[in-house]
């Protein structure tokens, strides 16, 4: 697997911040590749996970790192347009510290090694960047180092054989010669060909 400790999360966090900034208010009720999420829900989920993984990197454990992903409210916080890019910048900065990648930490209420938490954060940023771009009709070119790490993580999870009904849905088959992003998206249980419905 890619040595995630060599990854600078800054490029990918800036890409996600740019995508979020370009979402008009009129698009917030739109559908996303995540069946239960509207665009506003996806942004609310992003806002929460960015803070959680920032605090996981800092080993600042507490309510933000203890909450299971499915139990948190997805309501989009007031002031998200200012708060989300700031938190994304803080996330990238926190993972610049080599100490973030070592020892144990916690995210989503689960204790795990820092190096695993780091790659989960990378994976979340890559996949939810795709979700947001696809839902709002934006072009998406993820940071290549982040994409490679996310794909390696997803591939290892797929080969584990113990996916069950966990955080990933059933793998969507994608040709072996498809672009790496499409292969990562398929491994995550998403359809790389997904487009927003033409009517609400």
C-alpha positions as CSV (number, residue, x, y, z in Angstrom):
1,X,0.0,0.0,0.0
2,X,1.1,3.6,-0.6
3,X,3.1,5.0,2.3
4,X,0.4,7.5,3.3
5,X,2.9,9.4,5.6
6,X,4.3,10.9,2.4
7,X,1.0,12.4,1.4
8,X,0.3,16.1,1.7
9,X,-3.5,16.3,2.2
10,X,-3.3,20.0,1.2
11,X,-3.9,19.6,-2.5
12,X,-7.0,17.4,-2.0
13,X,-8.5,19.5,0.8
14,X,-8.1,22.5,-1.5
15,X,-9.9,20.7,-4.3
16,X,-12.8,19.8,-2.0
17,X,-13.0,23.3,-0.7
18,X,-13.2,24.6,-4.3
19,X,-16.0,22.2,-5.1
20,X,-17.9,23.2,-2.0
21,X,-17.5,26.9,-2.7
22,X,-19.0,26.4,-6.2
23,X,-22.2,24.8,-4.9
24,X,-25.1,27.3,-5.3
25,X,-27.8,27.4,-2.7
26,X,-30.3,26.2,-5.3
27,X,-28.4,22.9,-5.6
28,X,-28.4,22.0,-1.9
29,X,-31.6,19.9,-2.2
30,X,-30.3,17.9,-5.1
31,X,-29.6,14.2,-5.1
32,X,-26.1,12.7,-4.7
33,X,-24.5,9.3,-5.5
34,X,-25.1,8.5,-1.8
35,X,-28.8,7.4,-1.9
36,X,-29.8,8.8,1.5
37,X,-27.9,12.1,1.1
38,X,-29.0,15.3,-0.5
39,X,-26.2,17.8,-1.4
40,X,-26.8,19.6,1.9
41,X,-26.5,16.3,3.8
42,X,-23.3,15.4,2.0
43,X,-21.8,18.8,2.9
44,X,-23.0,18.4,6.5
45,X,-21.3,15.0,6.6
46,X,-18.1,16.5,5.2
47,X,-18.2,19.2,7.8
48,X,-18.4,16.7,10.6
49,X,-15.8,14.3,9.3
50,X,-13.3,17.0,8.5
51,X,-13.4,18.2,12.1
52,X,-13.3,14.6,13.4
53,X,-10.2,13.6,11.4
54,X,-8.5,16.9,12.2
55,X,-8.9,16.1,15.9
56,X,-7.9,12.5,15.3
57,X,-4.6,13.8,13.8
58,X,-4.1,16.1,16.8
59,X,-4.9,13.2,19.2
60,X,-7.5,15.6,20.6
61,X,-10.0,12.9,21.5
62,X,-13.5,13.7,22.6
63,X,-17.0,14.3,21.2
64,X,-15.8,15.0,17.7
65,X,-13.9,11.7,17.5
66,X,-16.2,9.6,19.5
67,X,-19.4,9.9,17.4
68,X,-20.2,7.1,15.1
69,X,-20.6,8.3,11.5
70,X,-24.2,7.1,11.1
71,X,-25.3,8.6,14.4
72,X,-24.4,12.2,13.7
73,X,-27.0,14.6,12.4
74,X,-26.4,15.6,8.8
75,X,-27.8,19.1,9.1
76,X,-25.6,21.6,7.3
77,X,-24.3,24.0,10.0
78,X,-24.9,27.7,9.7
79,X,-21.8,29.4,8.4
80,X,-20.6,26.3,6.6
81,X,-19.3,28.3,3.6
82,X,-16.7,30.0,5.9
83,X,-16.2,27.1,8.4
84,X,-15.7,24.2,6.0
85,X,-12.7,25.6,4.0
86,X,-11.1,26.7,7.3
87,X,-11.6,23.2,8.8
88,X,-10.2,21.6,5.6
89,X,-7.1,23.8,5.9
90,X,-6.8,22.8,9.5
91,X,-7.2,19.1,8.6
92,X,-4.4,19.3,6.1
93,X,-2.1,21.1,8.5
94,X,-2.8,18.6,11.3
95,X,-1.7,15.6,9.1
96,X,1.5,17.4,8.2
97,X,2.7,16.5,11.7
98,X,4.5,13.1,11.6
99,X,3.1,12.4,15.0
100,X,-0.4,12.3,13.5
101,X,0.6,9.1,11.6
102,X,2.0,7.3,14.6
103,X,0.5,5.8,17.7
104,X,-3.2,5.3,18.3
105,X,-6.0,7.7,17.8
106,X,-9.8,7.5,17.4
107,X,-12.3,8.4,14.7
108,X,-16.0,7.6,14.4
109,X,-15.9,6.1,17.8
110,X,-13.3,3.5,16.8
111,X,-9.7,3.3,18.1
112,X,-7.2,2.8,15.3
113,X,-3.6,3.4,14.4
114,X,-2.8,6.9,13.2
115,X,-1.6,5.7,9.9
116,X,-4.9,4.0,9.2
117,X,-6.9,7.1,10.3
118,X,-4.9,9.1,7.9
119,X,-5.6,7.0,4.9
120,X,-9.3,6.8,5.9
121,X,-9.3,10.6,5.9
122,X,-7.7,10.6,2.4
123,X,-10.3,8.1,1.1
124,X,-13.2,10.2,2.5
125,X,-11.9,13.3,0.8
126,X,-11.4,11.6,-2.5
127,X,-14.7,9.8,-2.6
128,X,-16.8,12.6,-1.2
129,X,-15.1,15.0,-3.6
130,X,-16.4,12.8,-6.4
131,X,-19.8,12.6,-4.8
132,X,-20.1,16.4,-4.6
133,X,-18.7,17.1,-8.1
134,X,-21.0,14.5,-9.7
135,X,-24.0,15.7,-7.8
136,X,-23.5,19.4,-8.8
137,X,-22.2,18.9,-12.3
138,X,-18.6,20.0,-11.6
139,X,-15.4,18.7,-13.2
140,X,-13.4,16.6,-10.8
141,X,-9.7,15.8,-11.0
142,X,-8.5,14.6,-7.5
143,X,-5.0,14.9,-6.3
144,X,-3.2,11.9,-7.8
145,X,-1.3,11.0,-4.6
146,X,-4.5,11.0,-2.6
147,X,-6.3,9.0,-5.3
148,X,-3.6,6.4,-5.4
149,X,-3.7,6.0,-1.6
150,X,-7.5,5.9,-1.6
151,X,-7.5,3.2,-4.4
152,X,-5.0,1.1,-2.5
153,X,-7.1,1.4,0.7
154,X,-10.3,0.4,-1.1
155,X,-8.6,-2.5,-2.9
156,X,-7.2,-3.8,0.4
157,X,-10.7,-3.6,1.9
158,X,-12.3,-5.4,-1.0
159,X,-9.7,-8.2,-0.8
160,X,-10.3,-8.6,2.9
161,X,-13.4,-10.6,2.2
162,X,-15.2,-9.3,5.3
163,X,-16.9,-6.3,3.9
164,X,-20.4,-7.4,4.8
165,X,-22.8,-4.5,5.0
166,X,-20.3,-2.1,6.5
167,X,-19.2,1.3,5.3
168,X,-18.9,0.1,1.7
169,X,-21.7,-1.1,-0.5
170,X,-21.4,-4.0,-2.9
171,X,-18.5,-3.4,-5.4
172,X,-19.6,-2.1,-8.8
173,X,-17.7,-3.9,-11.5
174,X,-15.4,-1.6,-13.5
175,X,-13.1,-2.6,-16.4
176,X,-9.5,-3.2,-15.3
177,X,-8.3,-0.6,-17.9
178,X,-10.8,2.1,-16.6
179,X,-9.3,5.3,-15.1
180,X,-8.1,4.9,-11.6
181,X,-10.8,7.2,-10.2
182,X,-13.5,5.0,-11.8
183,X,-11.9,1.9,-10.3
184,X,-11.8,3.5,-6.9
185,X,-15.4,4.7,-7.2
186,X,-16.5,1.2,-8.1
187,X,-14.6,-0.4,-5.2
188,X,-16.4,2.0,-2.9
189,X,-19.8,0.6,-4.0
190,X,-20.6,3.6,-6.2
191,X,-21.4,3.6,-9.9
192,X,-18.9,5.7,-11.8
193,X,-21.5,6.4,-14.4
194,X,-23.9,7.9,-11.9
195,X,-25.6,11.2,-12.9
196,X,-28.2,13.2,-11.1
197,X,-31.9,12.3,-11.8
198,X,-33.5,14.6,-14.3
199,X,-36.4,15.3,-12.0
200,X,-36.7,15.6,-8.2
